[in-house]
Amino acid sequence: MLHGNSVRILTGNSHPELAQTVAERLNVPLTPCTVKKFSNGEINVKISESIREEDVFIIQSGCSDVNDNLMELLILISACKGASARRITAVIPCFPYARMDKKDKSRAPITAKLVANMLAVAGCDHVITMDLHASQIQGFFDFPVDNLYSEPLMISYIKRNIKDWHNAIVVSPDAGGAKRVTAIADKLNIEFALIHRQRINKSENSPERMDILVGDVRDKIAILVDDMIDTGSTLKLAAKALAEHGASKVYAIISHGLLSETKMSMIEALPIEELVVTNTIPQTAHKAGCSKLVTIDVSPTIAESIRRTHNGESISLLFGDWAEQKDGF
């Protein structure tokens, strides 16, 4: 439980359902605030109750309207700072611009660093996020950042919902996710595989093929694990490659289901049993067009991180098997 009554939970328009669920788990009502646009597109924020000397948590994810979501968050932080909040924590389940974390070509911006600077200038004191695209983004901040992991939730889902998971193999669709899949495979005590994407020709517009480099998926349940799905092209190529290499079934478990340019009919036609995503992004509209889409609720992890942060407790437990323990594994 929360100590004292000085917690305030606010939300913008990005994911009010998640914020409401987190507030209910903490038994704290959402602080009423209005976030709307003027006719010229400028964002107007009004907080309806006093938050002076309160511990404020603003839940705002980087969803499809990512620029509006980010501006709403920055303005909410600034409004809370001006209203003399004691501490302001931005709870950002899906961090915006996380894919732009380094200079991968000449004159490319490091936009994730820019977002970190804007949060600091707005008056943010602490950030809680989940499954950053690259862990080094935490180093862009000069104040505390807690990067929660959905890995325990994924492991819990695999044990609970995938029959004969002991005969499964965890697969990364690219080399960048190798560390993630090996960690999950080690905890499940099963094997892992790695897919390598390689262009047939070296030109940028050439099609891709995917080759299994490490691991044998034949006659095994293949569990694809990645941190993000946006267009769905990587999932499409990986699922077909696994089917061609003899996988008996294919499941895909993804942290952030952006699905901003994905036709859900394409997901429906893929040789996969389920596409499992967390609800760091709203999935109601996506689920309406795809029977294979399943969501994992991250609100217990976020609520527990808020409770522990407010009470001054360590949240290191959330990086381990907390979700599995809560589910009885």
N, C-alpha and C positions, 0 to 999 in steps of 0.2 A: 504494500500500500504506500501511498504518498504521504510524506511527513508534512504537516501544515497544509495550508490551503492557498499557497501562493503560486500555484502552477496555472498558466494560461495557455491554451492551445488555440491557435489561429490557423486559418487556411485561406488560400486563394481559390481560383476557379479551376486549377489543374486536375485535382483529384479529391473532391469533397467527400466522396464515399469512403475512401481510405481514412481520411482525417476523422470522420464521424465514428468509424469502427475503432480507431485507436483511442479516441476520447471515451467511448463507451467502455473499453477494456480498462481504462484508468479510472473510470467513474468520475470523470471531470467533464463538465459541459463545454462545448465549443464556445469560445468568446465571440459574441456576435460582431461581425464586421462586414462591410459592404465593399466589394471590389467590382467596379464597373467601368465602362468606357464612355468618354464624351463623344459627341458626334464626329469629331476629327480624329478619333482613335486614341487620344490620350487617356491614361488610366487614372481613375479616381479611387482613393481608398478612404474609408471612414470606419474607425474602431469605436464601437458603441458603448464600451465600458472602460473604466479606469484600469490601467495596467501599471501604475506607478509602483516601483520597487517590486514588481512581480518577476517570476522566472518564466519567460515567454518562449514557447516552442511554435515555430511557424512551419506547417507541413505543406510543402509545395514541390511537386515533381516536374521533371522536364518532359512534357508530353508532346502531342502533335503540334500545338501552337507554342513551340518552345520559346520563342522570343517574347511573346506576351506573358508566358508563365514566368520567365526570368525577370521581366520588368515588374510584374506584380510582386514577386518575392522581394526585390530590391526596395520597392516603395513601401511594402509592409514593414520591412526591417527599419527603414528610415523613419517611418511613422512611430514605430515602437521606441526607437532611440529618442526621438523628440518628445515622447510621452513619458520619459524617465523610467523605462523598464530596467530592472536590476541586471538581468542577463538575457541575451537574445540568442536562441539556438535555431538555426535553419535546418530543418529536417527535410532532406532532398533525396527521396528514395532512388530517383534516376537522375544523376547529375548531368546538367546540360553541357553540351560541347565536349563531353569526356573523350570523344574519339580524336579530338584535335589537341593532343597532349605533347606533341613534339614536332620539330621541323623535319618532315620526311622528304621535303624537296626545297629548292631555292625559293626564298621570299614567301614561304608558307607561314601563317600566323600560328602561335601557340595559344589558341583561344581559351583553353581550359585555365590557363594562367590568368588571362584577362578576366574571366568570370570570378576567379578567386580574389583578384584585386578589387573588383566591383563589390563583392560581398563585404570585404573588409572596409571599404570606403563608406558603404551604406550603414555600417555599425554593427555587423554580425560579430558575436563573441565565440561561437562554437558551431561546427557543422557536423551533422549526423547524416551519412549517406549509405548506400548499399551497392556492393559489387561494382566499384569503380572500374572503368575500362582499363585503366593502368594505375597501379598502386602509387606510382611516383607523383600523381596529382596531389596527394596529401602534402608533399613537400612544397607545393605552390603557396601554402597558407602559412601565416605567422601566428595563427592561433590554433587551438586543438581541433582535430578532425578525426571522427570515428567512422571507419569504413566497415560496416557490417557485412556479413557474408550470408548468402542464401544457400550455401553448400549444405549446412545441416538440414535445412528444409528439403532440399533435393534428395538427400540420402534417406530422410524419413519417408518421402513420397515413393522412392524406389522400393524400399522395404515393404511398404504398405500396399502398393498398387500394382507392381509388376510381378506377376507370377513367375516362379522359377528364376528369380533375379540372380541366384547363385551361378546360373549358367549364362550370365550376361557379360558384356565387355563394354567398357566406357570409352567413347570415341571423341576426340577433338577434331573439328572440321578444319583447323589450321594449326600451324606451329605455335602461334601465340597462346593458344589455350592449353598447351601441354602440361603446364604446372597445375592447372585447375583439375584436369581429368586424372592426373596421377594421384593427386590428393584424395579425390573421391574414390578412385579404384583401390587405393591403399586402405581406406576406412571400410570399404565393402569387402576387402580381401578378394578382389577379382582382377582380371587383366585389363589392360588399356590398349588402345590403338590410336594412331595418328594419321590424319589425311593431309596430303600435300597438294596444294593448288598450284598448277603450272600452266602457263599459256602455251598453246600449240605453236603459235608464232610469237615473236617477241614484241610485236606491235601492241599498243594499248587497246585497240579495238578488236583484237582477235579473241575468239571464244576460249573458254577455259576447259581443262579436263582435270579430274581429281584422281590421284593415285594413293592407294594405301601404302604407306611406307613402313609402319611398324604395327605388328599385331595381326592375328588371324581371326576374322569375324565369321568364318563359315560355320553354319548350323548353330550360331549363337544369337542371343538377343543383343542387338547393338543399341546402346544408349548414347545418343549424340548430346554433348553438353557444350553450351556456349554462353557468353555473357549478354549477347544482344542479337535480336533479329529485326531487320528493318525492311529491306526489299524482299527477303526470302530467297534470293538467288543462291546464296551459300548453302542453305538448307536443302534446296532442290537438288543441287549437284551432289551434295554429300549423301542424301538419302538414296539417290539413284546409284551412286558408287557402292554403297553398302549392300544394296539389293543385288547388284551385279556380282559382288564378291561372296554371295551366298549367305548373308545374314538371314536368320529365320524370321525375325521381327525387328522393326526399327522404331525406337522412341526418340523424341527430341525434347530435351529439357533446357530451357533458356531463361536467363535471369530477367532480362528486360524485353518484353514483347512490344516493341514500338509498332511494327507492322504498318508503317505509314504509307508504304508504296506496295504493299502485298495484297494481291487478289486472293481472298479467302477461298475461292473456288480452286485456285492452284494448290493451296495447302490440302484441301479436301482430296485432290487427285493424287497426291504424293504417296509413295509406298511406305507410309508411316502409320503406326497405330494411334499415337497421340502426339500433339504438340503441347507441351506443358510449359507455361510461363507464370511468373509471379505477377501479382497485382500492383507492382510499383507503377504501372501504367494502367489506366482504365481499359477494361477488356469487354465491356458489355456489348458495344457495337460489333466488335470482332467475333464474339461468340455467336451472335445471331446468324452469321453467314458461314459457320464452320463447326460441324459436330465433333471434330477431332481436337478442338482447342479446349484445354483444361487449365485452370488457374490455381496457383498456390497462394494462400493468404499470408502476407508478410506482416500483418498488423500486430500479431503477438510479439514478434521480435522488435518492431519499432516501439511498441508500447513499453516493453520491458527496458529498452535502452533509455527512453525518456524517464521512466520511473527511477532507474539507477542513477542517471545523470542528475536529476533533481535532488535525490537523497544523498548524493556524494558517494555512491557506491561504485565499485569497479564494474566495468562492463565486459571484462575479459572473458567471463563465462559465456557470453554470447558468441564468441569466436570459436567455441568448441562444440560440444554435443548437446547444448541446451535444448534445441528443438526436438531432438530425438528423445531426450529424457522426458520432456513434456508430453510426448506422444506415447511414452511407455516402452521405448526400445532400449 
